Each structure stands twice: as structure tokens, then as C-alpha cells.
């Protein structure tokens, strides 16, 4: 057996400029709310504040916590075996 060096960022979410993808999703969500409510300027500032708070919270969690929350609450499926990510027990 040989030791293999694994990169530190192998499980990290993809990045767009200096933000992780899940932070971009949170910011775009606040921007869409601003477009719907016709308060885009205010929501752009609120979006930066929300992303700042979210990134501080995310530092204490696992990588890709937004995707894991989506699986847990059933927003998206996991894979071909587990179609519904909201199932907490798998009994065969």
C-alpha cells in the first residue's frame, strides 16, 4: 500500500470569483426577492449582509451544507438509489 495525498479542496463546493456556489445561490435568491418586490437596491445590500452571516455560519458546518440541507428537507433527490432524500430510515 502506498500513501496517496488527497487535496484539501476535493469536497469543497465550486467557486465563482471569491464566493462559494452556495453563497452565490443565497445572494441571487435575495436579488430575485428584490426584483419581485421592486426594492432591488435595498435587497442587494441585504443580500450582502445575509451572505456575510451565512458564510460565518457555514464556516462551522461541513462543506456543501446547503446541498445537504436540500437533501435532508426533500427539495432535491440524492441519487438513483435514494430518489427521495427526505426518507430518514431505509428498511430493506
C-alpha positions as CSV (number, residue, x, y, z in Angstrom):
1,X,0.0,0.0,0.0
2,X,1.2,3.5,-0.9
3,X,0.1,6.7,0.7
4,X,-1.8,8.9,-1.6
5,X,-2.0,12.7,-1.0
6,X,-5.6,14.0,-1.2
7,X,-6.2,17.6,-2.0
8,X,-7.8,19.7,0.8
9,X,-10.4,21.1,-1.5
10,X,-11.7,17.9,-3.0
11,X,-15.1,18.1,-1.3
12,X,-15.5,21.9,-1.5
13,X,-18.3,23.4,-3.5
14,X,-17.3,25.1,-6.8
15,X,-16.4,28.8,-6.6
16,X,-17.5,31.8,-8.6
17,X,-14.9,34.6,-8.2
18,X,-14.4,34.7,-4.4
19,X,-17.7,33.2,-3.3
20,X,-18.7,29.6,-3.0
21,X,-21.6,28.4,-5.1
22,X,-24.0,28.1,-2.2
23,X,-23.2,31.7,-1.2
24,X,-24.0,32.8,-4.7
25,X,-27.3,31.0,-4.6
26,X,-28.3,32.8,-1.4
27,X,-27.3,36.2,-2.9
28,X,-29.2,35.5,-6.1
29,X,-32.3,34.4,-4.1
30,X,-32.3,37.8,-2.2
31,X,-31.8,39.6,-5.5
32,X,-34.8,37.8,-7.0
33,X,-36.9,38.8,-4.0
34,X,-35.8,42.4,-4.6
35,X,-36.8,42.2,-8.2
36,X,-40.3,40.8,-7.3
37,X,-40.9,43.4,-4.6
38,X,-39.4,46.3,-6.7
39,X,-36.8,47.0,-4.0
40,X,-33.7,45.8,-5.8
41,X,-31.2,48.3,-4.3
42,X,-32.2,47.6,-0.7
43,X,-32.2,43.8,-1.3
44,X,-28.7,43.9,-2.9
45,X,-27.4,45.4,0.3
46,X,-29.5,43.0,2.4
47,X,-28.1,40.2,0.2
48,X,-24.5,41.1,1.1
49,X,-25.4,41.1,4.8
50,X,-27.2,37.8,4.5
51,X,-24.3,36.2,2.7
52,X,-21.9,37.5,5.3
53,X,-24.0,36.0,8.1
54,X,-24.5,32.7,6.1
55,X,-20.7,32.4,5.4
56,X,-19.9,32.8,9.1
57,X,-22.5,30.1,9.9
58,X,-21.2,27.9,7.1
59,X,-17.6,28.0,8.5
60,X,-18.8,26.0,11.5
61,X,-20.6,23.4,9.3
62,X,-19.5,20.8,6.8
63,X,-18.6,21.7,3.2
64,X,-21.6,21.9,0.9
65,X,-24.1,22.4,3.8
66,X,-26.7,24.0,1.5
67,X,-26.8,20.9,-0.7
68,X,-27.1,18.6,2.4
69,X,-30.0,20.7,3.6
70,X,-31.7,20.3,0.3
71,X,-31.3,16.5,0.5
72,X,-32.5,16.5,4.1
73,X,-35.6,18.5,3.6
74,X,-36.5,16.8,0.3
75,X,-36.0,19.7,-2.0
76,X,-33.9,17.6,-4.4
77,X,-33.2,13.9,-4.9
78,X,-29.9,12.3,-3.8
79,X,-29.1,9.7,-6.4
80,X,-30.6,6.8,-8.4
81,X,-30.8,4.5,-5.3
82,X,-32.4,7.1,-2.9
83,X,-34.9,9.0,-5.0
84,X,-36.3,10.8,-2.0
85,X,-33.7,12.5,0.2
86,X,-36.4,13.1,2.9
87,X,-36.5,9.5,4.0
88,X,-34.7,9.2,7.3
89,X,-34.8,5.4,7.6
90,X,-34.1,2.9,4.9
91,X,-35.6,-0.5,5.6
92,X,-35.0,-3.2,3.1
